[in-house]
Amino acid sequence: MRQIVSVALVAAALAAAPVADAQPPSERELRGLWITRWDFISPGDLDRLLRRAADAGFTAIFLQVRGRADALYRSRLEPWAEELSGTLGQDPGWDPLQLALDVGEELGLEIHAWMNIVPVWRGAAPPPETTPRHVYLSHPEWLMVDAQGQRMPPDRVKYVCLSPGIPAARDHVLAVIEDLLDHYPVDGVHLDYIRYYGRDFSHDPVSERRYAAALARTPGLRFGQWQRDQITELVRRAYALVQRYPDVQLTAAVWHNNRMPVRGSSGFRDYYQDSHAMTFEGVVDAILPMNYLRMDSRDAPFDERADDHVANAFGRKVYMGIHALGRITDPDPSGARMLENIAYARRVGADGVAIFASTFLDRYQLWDELRDGPFARPLQETRPRSGD
Protein backbone atom coordinates (compact mmCIF):
# COMPACT_ATOMS: atom_id res chain seq x y z
CA MET A 1 0.00 0.00 0.00
CA ARG A 2 1.24 3.49 -0.81
CA GLN A 3 2.18 5.58 2.21
CA ILE A 4 1.04 9.16 2.80
CA VAL A 5 4.05 11.43 2.39
CA SER A 6 4.95 13.32 5.56
CA VAL A 7 4.09 17.01 5.37
CA ALA A 8 7.05 17.65 7.69
CA LEU A 9 9.41 16.21 5.08
CA VAL A 10 7.94 18.48 2.43
CA ALA A 11 8.32 21.48 4.72
CA ALA A 12 11.95 20.59 5.42
CA ALA A 13 12.69 20.29 1.73
CA LEU A 14 11.09 23.66 1.07
CA ALA A 15 13.11 25.32 3.80
CA ALA A 16 16.28 24.23 2.04
CA ALA A 17 15.05 25.23 -1.42
CA PRO A 18 16.06 28.49 -3.11
CA VAL A 19 13.60 31.35 -3.31
CA ALA A 20 11.07 30.69 -6.08
CA ASP A 21 11.44 32.70 -9.23
CA ALA A 22 8.69 33.74 -11.63
CA GLN A 23 9.25 30.89 -14.06
CA PRO A 24 6.89 27.92 -14.19
CA PRO A 25 8.31 24.53 -13.32
CA SER A 26 6.96 22.91 -16.45
CA GLU A 27 5.97 23.84 -19.98
CA ARG A 28 2.73 21.97 -19.27
CA GLU A 29 1.71 24.00 -16.23
CA LEU A 30 -2.04 24.62 -16.12
CA ARG A 31 -3.03 28.24 -15.73
CA GLY A 32 -6.71 28.09 -14.89
CA LEU A 33 -9.39 30.71 -14.32
CA TRP A 34 -12.78 30.27 -12.71
CA ILE A 35 -15.52 32.28 -14.46
CA THR A 36 -18.64 32.36 -12.32
CA ARG A 37 -22.21 32.41 -13.55
CA TRP A 38 -22.62 35.95 -12.21
CA ASP A 39 -19.86 37.36 -14.41
CA PHE A 40 -21.74 37.40 -17.72
CA ILE A 41 -25.27 37.97 -18.94
CA SER A 42 -24.62 38.43 -22.65
CA PRO A 43 -22.49 36.83 -25.37
CA GLY A 44 -20.37 39.98 -25.45
CA ASP A 45 -19.63 39.69 -21.72
CA LEU A 46 -18.39 36.14 -21.99
CA ASP A 47 -16.49 36.68 -25.24
CA ARG A 48 -14.62 39.60 -23.65
CA LEU A 49 -13.68 37.57 -20.55
CA LEU A 50 -12.39 34.66 -22.62
CA ARG A 51 -10.26 36.90 -24.82
CA ARG A 52 -8.98 38.82 -21.80
CA ALA A 53 -8.05 35.53 -20.14
CA ALA A 54 -6.15 34.31 -23.21
CA ASP A 55 -4.31 37.63 -23.46
CA ALA A 56 -3.34 37.37 -19.78
CA GLY A 57 -1.77 33.95 -20.34
CA PHE A 58 -4.44 31.60 -19.00
CA THR A 59 -4.63 28.17 -20.63
CA ALA A 60 -7.80 26.71 -19.07
CA ILE A 61 -11.23 28.09 -18.21
CA PHE A 62 -13.50 26.61 -15.55
CA LEU A 63 -16.83 28.00 -16.76
CA GLN A 64 -19.72 27.69 -14.33
CA VAL A 65 -22.60 26.02 -16.16
CA ARG A 66 -24.61 24.55 -13.26
CA GLY A 67 -25.34 26.50 -10.11
CA ARG A 68 -28.55 25.27 -8.42
CA ALA A 69 -29.71 22.22 -10.38
CA ASP A 70 -30.12 24.48 -13.42
CA ALA A 71 -28.18 24.99 -16.63
CA LEU A 72 -26.24 27.65 -18.48
CA TYR A 73 -26.31 25.40 -21.56
CA ARG A 74 -29.01 23.47 -23.42
CA SER A 75 -29.90 20.68 -21.00
CA ARG A 76 -32.53 18.01 -21.55
CA LEU A 77 -32.81 17.41 -17.80
CA GLU A 78 -32.67 20.76 -16.00
CA PRO A 79 -34.12 24.24 -16.67
CA TRP A 80 -32.22 27.25 -17.96
CA ALA A 81 -30.63 29.24 -15.12
CA GLU A 82 -32.29 32.51 -14.22
CA GLU A 83 -28.97 34.41 -14.22
CA LEU A 84 -29.12 34.75 -18.01
CA SER A 85 -32.68 35.98 -18.55
CA GLY A 86 -33.96 36.82 -15.08
CA THR A 87 -36.44 33.94 -15.21
CA LEU A 88 -35.75 30.32 -14.36
CA GLY A 89 -36.44 28.10 -17.36
CA GLN A 90 -36.47 30.87 -19.97
CA ASP A 91 -34.25 30.29 -22.99
CA PRO A 92 -31.89 33.30 -23.14
CA GLY A 93 -31.40 32.90 -26.89
CA TRP A 94 -27.73 31.95 -26.65
CA ASP A 95 -25.66 29.14 -25.23
CA PRO A 96 -22.76 30.18 -22.96
CA LEU A 97 -21.07 26.78 -23.00
CA GLN A 98 -21.17 26.52 -26.80
CA LEU A 99 -19.86 30.06 -27.16
CA ALA A 100 -16.99 29.25 -24.78
CA LEU A 101 -16.15 26.14 -26.76
CA ASP A 102 -16.12 28.07 -30.04
CA VAL A 103 -13.96 30.90 -28.69
CA GLY A 104 -11.77 28.45 -26.77
CA GLU A 105 -11.07 26.56 -30.00
CA GLU A 106 -10.02 29.80 -31.65
CA LEU A 107 -7.79 30.93 -28.79
CA GLY A 108 -6.33 27.60 -27.71
CA LEU A 109 -8.12 27.56 -24.33
CA GLU A 110 -9.26 24.42 -22.57
CA ILE A 111 -12.92 24.67 -21.53
CA HIS A 112 -14.00 22.78 -18.41
CA ALA A 113 -17.69 22.62 -17.48
CA TRP A 114 -17.87 23.76 -13.84
CA MET A 115 -20.85 22.15 -12.09
CA ASN A 116 -22.13 22.69 -8.55
CA ILE A 117 -23.13 19.17 -7.50
CA VAL A 118 -25.30 19.18 -4.36
CA PRO A 119 -26.84 22.71 -4.29
CA VAL A 120 -30.44 22.74 -5.50
CA TRP A 121 -31.99 26.07 -4.59
CA ARG A 122 -31.53 29.30 -2.66
CA GLY A 123 -34.10 31.43 -0.90
CA ALA A 124 -37.36 30.93 0.98
CA ALA A 125 -39.61 30.83 -2.10
CA PRO A 126 -39.59 27.58 -4.11
CA PRO A 127 -38.65 27.64 -7.80
CA PRO A 128 -41.45 28.22 -10.32
CA GLU A 129 -42.75 25.50 -12.59
CA THR A 130 -40.50 24.97 -15.60
CA THR A 131 -39.85 22.50 -18.39
CA PRO A 132 -37.85 20.46 -17.50
CA ARG A 133 -39.27 20.60 -13.98
CA HIS A 134 -36.81 21.66 -11.30
CA VAL A 135 -35.63 18.80 -9.08
CA TYR A 136 -36.53 20.79 -5.94
CA LEU A 137 -40.17 20.33 -6.95
CA SER A 138 -40.01 16.92 -8.60
CA HIS A 139 -38.04 15.17 -5.85
CA PRO A 140 -38.27 16.96 -2.49
CA GLU A 141 -37.50 13.62 -0.82
CA TRP A 142 -33.92 13.89 -2.13
CA LEU A 143 -33.11 16.97 -0.04
CA MET A 144 -30.80 16.97 2.97
CA VAL A 145 -32.37 17.01 6.44
CA ASP A 146 -30.91 17.64 9.90
CA ALA A 147 -30.66 15.29 12.90
CA GLN A 148 -34.24 16.16 13.88
CA GLY A 149 -35.49 15.13 10.46
CA GLN A 150 -36.19 18.71 9.36
CA ARG A 151 -35.48 19.76 5.79
CA MET A 152 -32.90 22.48 5.29
CA PRO A 153 -34.55 25.84 6.10
CA PRO A 154 -34.21 27.78 2.82
CA ASP A 155 -34.23 31.13 4.61
CA ARG A 156 -31.31 30.19 6.90
CA VAL A 157 -28.87 28.33 4.65
CA LYS A 158 -27.02 29.46 1.56
CA TYR A 159 -28.20 26.49 -0.47
CA VAL A 160 -30.81 23.78 -0.11
CA CYS A 161 -28.95 20.63 -1.16
CA LEU A 162 -29.40 17.12 -2.49
CA SER A 163 -28.32 14.32 -0.17
CA PRO A 164 -25.34 12.37 -1.57
CA GLY A 165 -26.44 9.36 0.47
CA ILE A 166 -29.57 8.86 -1.65
CA PRO A 167 -28.71 6.70 -4.68
CA ALA A 168 -31.50 8.17 -6.83
CA ALA A 169 -30.18 11.69 -6.22
CA ARG A 170 -26.68 10.60 -7.24
CA ASP A 171 -28.12 8.97 -10.36
CA HIS A 172 -29.73 12.27 -11.33
CA VAL A 173 -26.43 14.16 -11.00
CA LEU A 174 -24.65 11.54 -13.10
CA ALA A 175 -27.38 11.68 -15.75
CA VAL A 176 -26.93 15.47 -15.94
CA ILE A 177 -23.18 15.05 -16.46
CA GLU A 178 -23.74 12.37 -19.10
CA ASP A 179 -26.24 14.54 -20.96
CA LEU A 180 -23.75 17.40 -21.08
CA LEU A 181 -20.93 15.14 -22.31
CA ASP A 182 -23.16 13.69 -25.01
CA HIS A 183 -23.75 17.14 -26.51
CA TYR A 184 -20.67 19.26 -25.78
CA PRO A 185 -17.00 18.41 -26.54
CA VAL A 186 -15.64 19.90 -23.34
CA ASP A 187 -12.09 19.35 -22.15
CA GLY A 188 -13.23 18.54 -18.64
CA VAL A 189 -15.99 18.27 -16.07
CA HIS A 190 -15.22 20.25 -12.92
CA LEU A 191 -17.07 19.22 -9.74
CA ASP A 192 -17.77 21.84 -7.08
CA TYR A 193 -19.78 21.62 -3.85
CA ILE A 194 -19.01 17.91 -3.92
CA ARG A 195 -19.54 17.66 -0.16
CA TYR A 196 -22.16 17.74 2.56
CA TYR A 197 -23.49 21.13 3.60
CA GLY A 198 -22.32 20.74 7.21
CA ARG A 199 -22.06 18.47 10.20
CA ASP A 200 -25.80 18.55 10.95
CA PHE A 201 -26.78 17.04 7.59
CA SER A 202 -28.03 14.68 6.15
CA HIS A 203 -30.18 12.43 8.28
CA ASP A 204 -32.79 11.76 5.63
CA PRO A 205 -34.61 8.41 5.94
CA VAL A 206 -32.83 6.78 3.01
CA SER A 207 -29.39 7.68 4.35
CA GLU A 208 -30.30 6.53 7.85
CA ARG A 209 -31.47 3.14 6.53
CA ARG A 210 -28.42 2.69 4.33
CA TYR A 211 -26.06 3.64 7.16
CA ALA A 212 -27.77 1.14 9.50
CA ALA A 213 -27.25 -1.61 6.92
CA ALA A 214 -23.59 -0.61 6.46
CA LEU A 215 -23.07 -0.56 10.22
CA ALA A 216 -24.45 -4.07 10.49
CA ARG A 217 -21.89 -5.20 7.92
CA THR A 218 -19.04 -3.16 9.41
CA PRO A 219 -19.46 -2.77 13.20
CA GLY A 220 -17.92 0.43 14.48
CA LEU A 221 -18.41 2.36 11.23
CA ARG A 222 -19.07 5.98 12.14
CA PHE A 223 -21.76 7.95 10.38
CA GLY A 224 -19.26 10.64 9.35
CA GLN A 225 -17.05 8.08 7.63
CA TRP A 226 -20.07 6.57 5.91
CA GLN A 227 -20.90 10.04 4.59
CA ARG A 228 -17.35 10.50 3.29
CA ASP A 229 -17.74 7.19 1.52
CA GLN A 230 -20.90 8.51 -0.18
CA ILE A 231 -19.05 11.54 -1.52
CA THR A 232 -16.15 9.43 -2.73
CA GLU A 233 -18.56 6.99 -4.36
CA LEU A 234 -20.23 9.82 -6.27
CA VAL A 235 -16.83 11.04 -7.50
CA ARG A 236 -15.84 7.45 -8.34
CA ARG A 237 -18.94 6.99 -10.48
CA ALA A 238 -18.46 10.36 -12.16
CA TYR A 239 -14.88 9.39 -13.02
CA ALA A 240 -16.01 6.07 -14.51
CA LEU A 241 -18.57 7.97 -16.59
CA VAL A 242 -16.07 10.55 -17.83
CA GLN A 243 -13.64 7.80 -18.84
CA ARG A 244 -16.07 6.83 -21.63
CA TYR A 245 -15.39 10.17 -23.35
CA PRO A 246 -11.91 10.46 -24.92
CA ASP A 247 -9.62 13.20 -23.61
CA VAL A 248 -12.11 14.52 -21.04
CA GLN A 249 -10.71 15.20 -17.56
CA LEU A 250 -12.53 15.02 -14.24
CA THR A 251 -11.42 17.60 -11.71
CA ALA A 252 -12.81 18.64 -8.34
CA ALA A 253 -12.67 21.84 -6.32
CA VAL A 254 -11.93 20.66 -2.78
CA TRP A 255 -11.91 22.29 0.64
CA HIS A 256 -8.64 24.00 1.44
CA ASN A 257 -7.60 21.41 4.00
CA ASN A 258 -8.32 17.76 4.50
CA ARG A 259 -7.22 16.05 7.71
CA MET A 260 -4.99 18.82 9.04
CA PRO A 261 -5.59 19.88 12.67
CA VAL A 262 -7.04 23.32 12.02
CA ARG A 263 -8.87 25.90 14.11
CA GLY A 264 -11.27 26.74 11.31
CA SER A 265 -13.43 24.52 9.15
CA SER A 266 -12.16 21.19 7.86
CA GLY A 267 -13.21 19.49 4.67
CA PHE A 268 -12.75 16.09 6.28
CA ARG A 269 -14.38 16.87 9.64
CA ASP A 270 -17.09 19.40 8.79
CA TYR A 271 -18.14 18.63 5.21
CA TYR A 272 -17.36 14.89 4.98
CA GLN A 273 -15.15 15.39 1.96
CA ASP A 274 -11.96 13.31 1.85
CA SER A 275 -9.93 14.76 -1.00
CA HIS A 276 -6.91 12.61 -0.11
CA ALA A 277 -9.06 9.51 -0.63
CA MET A 278 -9.99 10.82 -4.09
CA THR A 279 -6.36 11.18 -5.14
CA PHE A 280 -5.23 8.00 -3.39
CA GLU A 281 -7.87 5.95 -5.19
CA GLY A 282 -7.28 7.82 -8.46
CA VAL A 283 -10.91 8.76 -9.08
CA VAL A 284 -10.04 12.29 -10.23
CA ASP A 285 -7.53 13.53 -12.76
CA ALA A 286 -6.81 16.59 -10.64
CA ILE A 287 -7.94 18.41 -7.52
CA LEU A 288 -8.15 22.18 -7.16
CA PRO A 289 -7.78 23.01 -3.44
CA MET A 290 -9.62 26.24 -2.66
CA ASN A 291 -6.63 27.66 -0.82
CA TYR A 292 -8.03 31.11 -0.13
CA LEU A 293 -6.64 32.00 3.32
CA ARG A 294 -3.58 34.06 4.22
CA MET A 295 -0.01 32.81 4.16
CA ASP A 296 0.13 33.77 7.86
CA SER A 297 -3.36 32.56 8.80
CA ARG A 298 -3.52 31.07 12.29
CA ASP A 299 -6.14 28.53 11.16
CA ALA A 300 -4.06 26.84 8.46
CA PRO A 301 -1.57 28.97 6.51
CA PHE A 302 -1.59 28.90 2.72
CA ASP A 303 1.80 27.23 2.57
CA GLU A 304 0.91 24.43 5.02
CA ARG A 305 -2.26 23.62 3.11
CA ALA A 306 -0.43 23.71 -0.22
CA ASP A 307 2.23 21.35 1.19
CA ASP A 308 -0.42 18.95 2.45
CA HIS A 309 -2.29 18.65 -0.84
CA VAL A 310 0.83 18.28 -2.97
CA ALA A 311 2.27 15.69 -0.57
CA ASN A 312 -0.92 13.64 -0.88
CA ALA A 313 -1.42 13.83 -4.64
CA PHE A 314 -0.56 10.13 -5.17
CA GLY A 315 0.29 10.69 -8.81
CA ARG A 316 -2.77 12.84 -9.55
CA LYS A 317 -2.40 16.50 -10.43
CA VAL A 318 -2.86 19.38 -8.01
CA TYR A 319 -3.86 22.74 -9.47
CA MET A 320 -3.63 25.12 -6.53
CA GLY A 321 -6.73 27.29 -6.18
CA ILE A 322 -5.67 30.87 -5.41
CA HIS A 323 -7.87 33.86 -4.67
CA ALA A 324 -7.21 36.82 -6.96
CA LEU A 325 -7.05 39.05 -3.88
CA GLY A 326 -4.73 36.61 -2.12
CA ARG A 327 -7.18 35.84 0.65
CA ILE A 328 -10.86 36.16 1.51
CA THR A 329 -10.40 38.13 4.73
CA ASP A 330 -8.28 41.29 4.65
CA PRO A 331 -8.04 41.17 0.83
CA ASP A 332 -5.09 42.58 -1.09
CA PRO A 333 -6.37 44.38 -4.21
CA SER A 334 -2.81 45.10 -5.39
CA GLY A 335 -2.36 41.48 -6.51
CA ALA A 336 0.91 41.10 -4.60
CA ARG A 337 -0.42 38.34 -2.35
CA MET A 338 -1.82 36.46 -5.36
CA LEU A 339 1.57 36.57 -7.07
CA GLU A 340 3.29 35.39 -3.88
CA ASN A 341 0.91 32.44 -3.64
CA ILE A 342 1.45 31.50 -7.28
CA ALA A 343 5.21 31.50 -6.69
CA TYR A 344 4.81 29.29 -3.64
CA ALA A 345 2.52 26.84 -5.45
CA ARG A 346 5.18 26.44 -8.15
CA ARG A 347 7.91 26.06 -5.55
CA VAL A 348 6.10 23.29 -3.67
CA GLY A 349 5.51 21.37 -6.90
CA ALA A 350 1.86 22.02 -7.82
CA ASP A 351 1.02 21.12 -11.43
CA GLY A 352 -0.58 24.49 -12.02
CA VAL A 353 -2.78 27.15 -10.49
CA ALA A 354 -6.39 28.25 -10.82
CA ILE A 355 -7.38 31.82 -9.99
CA PHE A 356 -10.69 32.70 -8.35
CA ALA A 357 -12.11 34.49 -10.16
CA SER A 358 -12.52 36.67 -13.24
CA THR A 359 -14.76 38.87 -11.06
CA PHE A 360 -11.82 40.21 -9.06
CA LEU A 361 -9.36 40.36 -11.93
CA ASP A 362 -11.84 42.64 -13.67
CA ARG A 363 -12.82 44.71 -10.64
CA TYR A 364 -9.25 45.48 -9.58
CA GLN A 365 -7.63 45.38 -13.04
CA LEU A 366 -5.23 42.57 -12.17
CA TRP A 367 -5.05 40.91 -15.59
CA ASP A 368 -1.79 42.61 -16.50
CA GLU A 369 -0.22 41.58 -13.18
CA LEU A 370 -0.44 38.02 -14.46
CA ARG A 371 0.36 38.67 -18.12
CA ASP A 372 3.50 40.65 -17.27
CA GLY A 373 4.44 38.53 -14.26
CA PRO A 374 4.05 34.79 -13.61
CA PHE A 375 2.28 34.12 -16.92
CA ALA A 376 4.72 36.10 -19.05
CA ARG A 377 6.50 33.04 -20.42
CA PRO A 378 4.30 31.27 -23.02
CA LEU A 379 3.50 27.61 -22.57
CA GLN A 380 2.86 24.87 -25.08
CA GLU A 381 -0.74 25.17 -26.23
CA THR A 382 -2.99 22.65 -24.56
CA ARG A 383 -5.29 22.47 -27.57
CA PRO A 384 -4.67 23.56 -31.17
CA ARG A 385 -6.08 26.76 -32.52
CA SER A 386 -8.54 26.61 -35.40
CA GLY A 387 -6.77 26.05 -38.69
CA ASP A 388 -3.63 24.59 -37.11
matplotlib code that plots the C-alpha trace (Angstrom):
import matplotlib.pyplot as plt

x = [0.0, 1.2, 2.2, 1.0, 4.0, 5.0, 4.1, 7.0, 9.4, 7.9, 8.3, 12.0, 12.7, 11.1, 13.1, 16.3, 15.1, 16.1, 13.6, 11.1, 11.4, 8.7, 9.2, 6.9, 8.3, 7.0, 6.0, 2.7, 1.7, -2.0, -3.0, -6.7, -9.4, -12.8, -15.5, -18.6, -22.2, -22.6, -19.9, -21.7, -25.3, -24.6, -22.5, -20.4, -19.6, -18.4, -16.5, -14.6, -13.7, -12.4, -10.3, -9.0, -8.1, -6.2, -4.3, -3.3, -1.8, -4.4, -4.6, -7.8, -11.2, -13.5, -16.8, -19.7, -22.6, -24.6, -25.3, -28.5, -29.7, -30.1, -28.2, -26.2, -26.3, -29.0, -29.9, -32.5, -32.8, -32.7, -34.1, -32.2, -30.6, -32.3, -29.0, -29.1, -32.7, -34.0, -36.4, -35.8, -36.4, -36.5, -34.2, -31.9, -31.4, -27.7, -25.7, -22.8, -21.1, -21.2, -19.9, -17.0, -16.1, -16.1, -14.0, -11.8, -11.1, -10.0, -7.8, -6.3, -8.1, -9.3, -12.9, -14.0, -17.7, -17.9, -20.9, -22.1, -23.1, -25.3, -26.8, -30.4, -32.0, -31.5, -34.1, -37.4, -39.6, -39.6, -38.6, -41.4, -42.8, -40.5, -39.8, -37.9, -39.3, -36.8, -35.6, -36.5, -40.2, -40.0, -38.0, -38.3, -37.5, -33.9, -33.1, -30.8, -32.4, -30.9, -30.7, -34.2, -35.5, -36.2, -35.5, -32.9, -34.6, -34.2, -34.2, -31.3, -28.9, -27.0, -28.2, -30.8, -29.0, -29.4, -28.3, -25.3, -26.4, -29.6, -28.7, -31.5, -30.2, -26.7, -28.1, -29.7, -26.4, -24.7, -27.4, -26.9, -23.2, -23.7, -26.2, -23.7, -20.9, -23.2, -23.8, -20.7, -17.0, -15.6, -12.1, -13.2, -16.0, -15.2, -17.1, -17.8, -19.8, -19.0, -19.5, -22.2, -23.5, -22.3, -22.1, -25.8, -26.8, -28.0, -30.2, -32.8, -34.6, -32.8, -29.4, -30.3, -31.5, -28.4, -26.1, -27.8, -27.2, -23.6, -23.1, -24.5, -21.9, -19.0, -19.5, -17.9, -18.4, -19.1, -21.8, -19.3, -17.0, -20.1, -20.9, -17.4, -17.7, -20.9, -19.0, -16.1, -18.6, -20.2, -16.8, -15.8, -18.9, -18.5, -14.9, -16.0, -18.6, -16.1, -13.6, -16.1, -15.4, -11.9, -9.6, -12.1, -10.7, -12.5, -11.4, -12.8, -12.7, -11.9, -11.9, -8.6, -7.6, -8.3, -7.2, -5.0, -5.6, -7.0, -8.9, -11.3, -13.4, -12.2, -13.2, -12.7, -14.4, -17.1, -18.1, -17.4, -15.1, -12.0, -9.9, -6.9, -9.1, -10.0, -6.4, -5.2, -7.9, -7.3, -10.9, -10.0, -7.5, -6.8, -7.9, -8.2, -7.8, -9.6, -6.6, -8.0, -6.6, -3.6, 0.0, 0.1, -3.4, -3.5, -6.1, -4.1, -1.6, -1.6, 1.8, 0.9, -2.3, -0.4, 2.2, -0.4, -2.3, 0.8, 2.3, -0.9, -1.4, -0.6, 0.3, -2.8, -2.4, -2.9, -3.9, -3.6, -6.7, -5.7, -7.9, -7.2, -7.1, -4.7, -7.2, -10.9, -10.4, -8.3, -8.0, -5.1, -6.4, -2.8, -2.4, 0.9, -0.4, -1.8, 1.6, 3.3, 0.9, 1.5, 5.2, 4.8, 2.5, 5.2, 7.9, 6.1, 5.5, 1.9, 1.0, -0.6, -2.8, -6.4, -7.4, -10.7, -12.1, -12.5, -14.8, -11.8, -9.4, -11.8, -12.8, -9.3, -7.6, -5.2, -5.1, -1.8, -0.2, -0.4, 0.4, 3.5, 4.4, 4.1, 2.3, 4.7, 6.5, 4.3, 3.5, 2.9, -0.7, -3.0, -5.3, -4.7, -6.1, -8.5, -6.8, -3.6]
y = [0.0, 3.5, 5.6, 9.2, 11.4, 13.3, 17.0, 17.6, 16.2, 18.5, 21.5, 20.6, 20.3, 23.7, 25.3, 24.2, 25.2, 28.5, 31.3, 30.7, 32.7, 33.7, 30.9, 27.9, 24.5, 22.9, 23.8, 22.0, 24.0, 24.6, 28.2, 28.1, 30.7, 30.3, 32.3, 32.4, 32.4, 36.0, 37.4, 37.4, 38.0, 38.4, 36.8, 40.0, 39.7, 36.1, 36.7, 39.6, 37.6, 34.7, 36.9, 38.8, 35.5, 34.3, 37.6, 37.4, 33.9, 31.6, 28.2, 26.7, 28.1, 26.6, 28.0, 27.7, 26.0, 24.5, 26.5, 25.3, 22.2, 24.5, 25.0, 27.7, 25.4, 23.5, 20.7, 18.0, 17.4, 20.8, 24.2, 27.3, 29.2, 32.5, 34.4, 34.8, 36.0, 36.8, 33.9, 30.3, 28.1, 30.9, 30.3, 33.3, 32.9, 32.0, 29.1, 30.2, 26.8, 26.5, 30.1, 29.3, 26.1, 28.1, 30.9, 28.5, 26.6, 29.8, 30.9, 27.6, 27.6, 24.4, 24.7, 22.8, 22.6, 23.8, 22.2, 22.7, 19.2, 19.2, 22.7, 22.7, 26.1, 29.3, 31.4, 30.9, 30.8, 27.6, 27.6, 28.2, 25.5, 25.0, 22.5, 20.5, 20.6, 21.7, 18.8, 20.8, 20.3, 16.9, 15.2, 17.0, 13.6, 13.9, 17.0, 17.0, 17.0, 17.6, 15.3, 16.2, 15.1, 18.7, 19.8, 22.5, 25.8, 27.8, 31.1, 30.2, 28.3, 29.5, 26.5, 23.8, 20.6, 17.1, 14.3, 12.4, 9.4, 8.9, 6.7, 8.2, 11.7, 10.6, 9.0, 12.3, 14.2, 11.5, 11.7, 15.5, 15.0, 12.4, 14.5, 17.4, 15.1, 13.7, 17.1, 19.3, 18.4, 19.9, 19.3, 18.5, 18.3, 20.2, 19.2, 21.8, 21.6, 17.9, 17.7, 17.7, 21.1, 20.7, 18.5, 18.6, 17.0, 14.7, 12.4, 11.8, 8.4, 6.8, 7.7, 6.5, 3.1, 2.7, 3.6, 1.1, -1.6, -0.6, -0.6, -4.1, -5.2, -3.2, -2.8, 0.4, 2.4, 6.0, 7.9, 10.6, 8.1, 6.6, 10.0, 10.5, 7.2, 8.5, 11.5, 9.4, 7.0, 9.8, 11.0, 7.4, 7.0, 10.4, 9.4, 6.1, 8.0, 10.6, 7.8, 6.8, 10.2, 10.5, 13.2, 14.5, 15.2, 15.0, 17.6, 18.6, 21.8, 20.7, 22.3, 24.0, 21.4, 17.8, 16.0, 18.8, 19.9, 23.3, 25.9, 26.7, 24.5, 21.2, 19.5, 16.1, 16.9, 19.4, 18.6, 14.9, 15.4, 13.3, 14.8, 12.6, 9.5, 10.8, 11.2, 8.0, 6.0, 7.8, 8.8, 12.3, 13.5, 16.6, 18.4, 22.2, 23.0, 26.2, 27.7, 31.1, 32.0, 34.1, 32.8, 33.8, 32.6, 31.1, 28.5, 26.8, 29.0, 28.9, 27.2, 24.4, 23.6, 23.7, 21.4, 19.0, 18.7, 18.3, 15.7, 13.6, 13.8, 10.1, 10.7, 12.8, 16.5, 19.4, 22.7, 25.1, 27.3, 30.9, 33.9, 36.8, 39.0, 36.6, 35.8, 36.2, 38.1, 41.3, 41.2, 42.6, 44.4, 45.1, 41.5, 41.1, 38.3, 36.5, 36.6, 35.4, 32.4, 31.5, 31.5, 29.3, 26.8, 26.4, 26.1, 23.3, 21.4, 22.0, 21.1, 24.5, 27.1, 28.3, 31.8, 32.7, 34.5, 36.7, 38.9, 40.2, 40.4, 42.6, 44.7, 45.5, 45.4, 42.6, 40.9, 42.6, 41.6, 38.0, 38.7, 40.6, 38.5, 34.8, 34.1, 36.1, 33.0, 31.3, 27.6, 24.9, 25.2, 22.6, 22.5, 23.6, 26.8, 26.6, 26.0, 24.6]
z = [0.0, -0.8, 2.2, 2.8, 2.4, 5.6, 5.4, 7.7, 5.1, 2.4, 4.7, 5.4, 1.7, 1.1, 3.8, 2.0, -1.4, -3.1, -3.3, -6.1, -9.2, -11.6, -14.1, -14.2, -13.3, -16.4, -20.0, -19.3, -16.2, -16.1, -15.7, -14.9, -14.3, -12.7, -14.5, -12.3, -13.6, -12.2, -14.4, -17.7, -18.9, -22.7, -25.4, -25.5, -21.7, -22.0, -25.2, -23.7, -20.5, -22.6, -24.8, -21.8, -20.1, -23.2, -23.5, -19.8, -20.3, -19.0, -20.6, -19.1, -18.2, -15.6, -16.8, -14.3, -16.2, -13.3, -10.1, -8.4, -10.4, -13.4, -16.6, -18.5, -21.6, -23.4, -21.0, -21.5, -17.8, -16.0, -16.7, -18.0, -15.1, -14.2, -14.2, -18.0, -18.6, -15.1, -15.2, -14.4, -17.4, -20.0, -23.0, -23.1, -26.9, -26.7, -25.2, -23.0, -23.0, -26.8, -27.2, -24.8, -26.8, -30.0, -28.7, -26.8, -30.0, -31.7, -28.8, -27.7, -24.3, -22.6, -21.5, -18.4, -17.5, -13.8, -12.1, -8.6, -7.5, -4.4, -4.3, -5.5, -4.6, -2.7, -0.9, 1.0, -2.1, -4.1, -7.8, -10.3, -12.6, -15.6, -18.4, -17.5, -14.0, -11.3, -9.1, -5.9, -7.0, -8.6, -5.9, -2.5, -0.8, -2.1, 0.0, 3.0, 6.4, 9.9, 12.9, 13.9, 10.5, 9.4, 5.8, 5.3, 6.1, 2.8, 4.6, 6.9, 4.7, 1.6, -0.5, -0.1, -1.2, -2.5, -0.2, -1.6, 0.5, -1.7, -4.7, -6.8, -6.2, -7.2, -10.4, -11.3, -11.0, -13.1, -15.8, -15.9, -16.5, -19.1, -21.0, -21.1, -22.3, -25.0, -26.5, -25.8, -26.5, -23.3, -22.1, -18.6, -16.1, -12.9, -9.7, -7.1, -3.9, -3.9, -0.2, 2.6, 3.6, 7.2, 10.2, 10.9, 7.6, 6.1, 8.3, 5.6, 5.9, 3.0, 4.4, 7.8, 6.5, 4.3, 7.2, 9.5, 6.9, 6.5, 10.2, 10.5, 7.9, 9.4, 13.2, 14.5, 11.2, 12.1, 10.4, 9.4, 7.6, 5.9, 4.6, 3.3, 1.5, -0.2, -1.5, -2.7, -4.4, -6.3, -7.5, -8.3, -10.5, -12.2, -13.0, -14.5, -16.6, -17.8, -18.8, -21.6, -23.4, -24.9, -23.6, -21.0, -17.6, -14.2, -11.7, -8.3, -6.3, -2.8, 0.6, 1.4, 4.0, 4.5, 7.7, 9.0, 12.7, 12.0, 14.1, 11.3, 9.1, 7.9, 4.7, 6.3, 9.6, 8.8, 5.2, 5.0, 2.0, 1.9, -1.0, -0.1, -0.6, -4.1, -5.1, -3.4, -5.2, -8.5, -9.1, -10.2, -12.8, -10.6, -7.5, -7.2, -3.4, -2.7, -0.8, -0.1, 3.3, 4.2, 4.2, 7.9, 8.8, 12.3, 11.2, 8.5, 6.5, 2.7, 2.6, 5.0, 3.1, -0.2, 1.2, 2.4, -0.8, -3.0, -0.6, -0.9, -4.6, -5.2, -8.8, -9.5, -10.4, -8.0, -9.5, -6.5, -6.2, -5.4, -4.7, -7.0, -3.9, -2.1, 0.7, 1.5, 4.7, 4.7, 0.8, -1.1, -4.2, -5.4, -6.5, -4.6, -2.3, -5.4, -7.1, -3.9, -3.6, -7.3, -6.7, -3.6, -5.5, -8.1, -5.6, -3.7, -6.9, -7.8, -11.4, -12.0, -10.5, -10.8, -10.0, -8.3, -10.2, -13.2, -11.1, -9.1, -11.9, -13.7, -10.6, -9.6, -13.0, -12.2, -15.6, -16.5, -13.2, -14.5, -18.1, -17.3, -14.3, -13.6, -16.9, -19.1, -20.4, -23.0, -22.6, -25.1, -26.2, -24.6, -27.6, -31.2, -32.5, -35.4, -38.7, -37.1]

ax = plt.figure().add_subplot(projection="3d")
ax.plot(x, y, z, "-o")
ax.set_aspect("equal")
plt.show()
